[in-house]
């Protein structure tokens, strides 16, 4: 739904006057594409108070989720505990971009294995491994090497998937 990697790259490149691209993190994530001495800086960027406030919305996410909202019970689950100061910014971001979903459908957690749902769309293979329903791996550079998951590469593919299952 949100382009977290794009924002992390934008801030990192601005801080260090570099040109790290999404393709540079394929199969290893941003942490694997930078030197270890910059890990604290990477962590500080994502922990900045405004990091989650103005993330770009992924193409077609709003339209597809609005359409699915008419047919399914949709909950938005976020691992907010990994960045505790993200609660407020994530809430405001969801209200601004997905106002058709009530706040009672936002699930802030530390571990998505607690979720009991039919489907989970996530870009982190570890979250899908622990999920007991059907997991869909949302394609991202950091998960390109992950195997054993049904993969969707766009929100339009998510729409097609759910149209096919009825």
N, C-alpha and C positions, 0 to 999 in steps of 0.2 A: 504494500500500500504506500509506503514511504521510502524514498530513496536515501536511506541512511548512508550507504557507501559513497554515493555521489557527494554528499555534504562532508563526510569525513575526508575524502580525497581533496575536495575544494579547500577546506581549512588547512589540511596538512601541506598541500602545495603552496598555499599562500604564506604559511608560516616559514617554510624552508626554501621558498623560491625553486621548487622542483616541479616536475611534470609527470608524476606517477599517475598512470591511467588505470582504468578498471581492468583492462587486459593484462596489466602487470601483476595483478593479484590473483589471477586465475589459478584455482586449485590450492591456494594457500592463504588467502585472505590478506588484508592490509598488513597485519602483524608480520607476515612472512615476506613482505616486499620491502620492508624498511630495516635499517640497522637496529640492533637491540638497544643501543643507547638512546634511541628515540621512542621507546615504548612508553615511558612516563609522559612524554609529550602527546602521544596518540591517546593515551588514557585521559589526559587533561582536556583534550579537545572534545571528546565525547561526553565528559562530565561537566562541560561548560553549561551554565544556566540556560543559555539560549539555543543549545544545539538542536534539541528536538522541536523547538517552537516553529521553525519555518522550513522544514524539510519539503522537498518537492514531492508532489503526489505522482505515483507511477502512472504511466499512460493507461487510460481506460479503467482504472481502479474504481473511480467514483461511479461511473455509469454501470459497470458490471455489478458492483455490490448493491447499487440501488435496485437494479433489476432482480437480483437474487433475493434481496430483502423482501420482495413481494411474494416469494415462493418458499423461503426457508427462514428459520430462526438463525440469525447471524449474531455471533458474539465476536468481539475483537479481543484477543488475548495478547498481552505484551509482557515480556520479562522485565518489568520496570524495576524489580529489586536489584538487578545488576547495575543500574544507574538510578539510585533512589531519588535524586533531584529531578528526574524526568517525569514524575507523576503529573505535576501541573502542566508543563509544556505539552506532554502527550495528550492530556485531557483537552486542552485548548485546541490543539491541532485536529483532533478527532471532531470536536464541535464545529470547527471552521470548515472542514472538508467532508465530513460524513455526518452532517447534522440530522439526517434521516434515521440514524441509529441512536436510540436513547442511551444515556450514560449507564443505565442499568445493564446494558449489554457490553460494557467494558470490563475486562477481567485483567487486573494487575496481579502478576504472580512472579515468583522467583524460579519456578520449575514447572514447565508446561505438562509434565506427566500427571499433574493433578486434574487436568481437564478430562471431562467425560462428555464427549461429543461424538457425532458420527464422522465428522471430517475435520482435518486440520491442514491448512495451507501454511507452509512455513519454509523459510530459506535455510534453516539450520537442521542438518540431518540428525543431530543428536536429539532434538525435540521430537522428531518424527519416530525415531527408534523407540522412545519411551511412551509414545502415544498409543492408546489401545484401539482407536478407531482407524479409519482410512486416512492415511497421510498423503498429501500431495507436496512434492518438493518444488518450491518456486525457484526457478533457475536464477543463479547469481554467480558471479565470478568465483567467489570463495567456495562454492559447492560443486564446481564442474567435475571433480573427480569422484564425487559420491555416487555409489551404485546401489541398486536394490530398491529404488523408489520410483513411483510414477512421477514424472517430471512435467511441470507446466512452465512454459517460457514467457507467458504474458497473461494479462488479465483477460484477454479475448480467448485464450486457451482454457482458462478457468470457466468462462461462460460456456464454451463448447462442451466441456466436461460435464457440467451440471445440466445442460440442456439434454445431453445424451442419457443421463441417468433418470431424467424426469423429475 
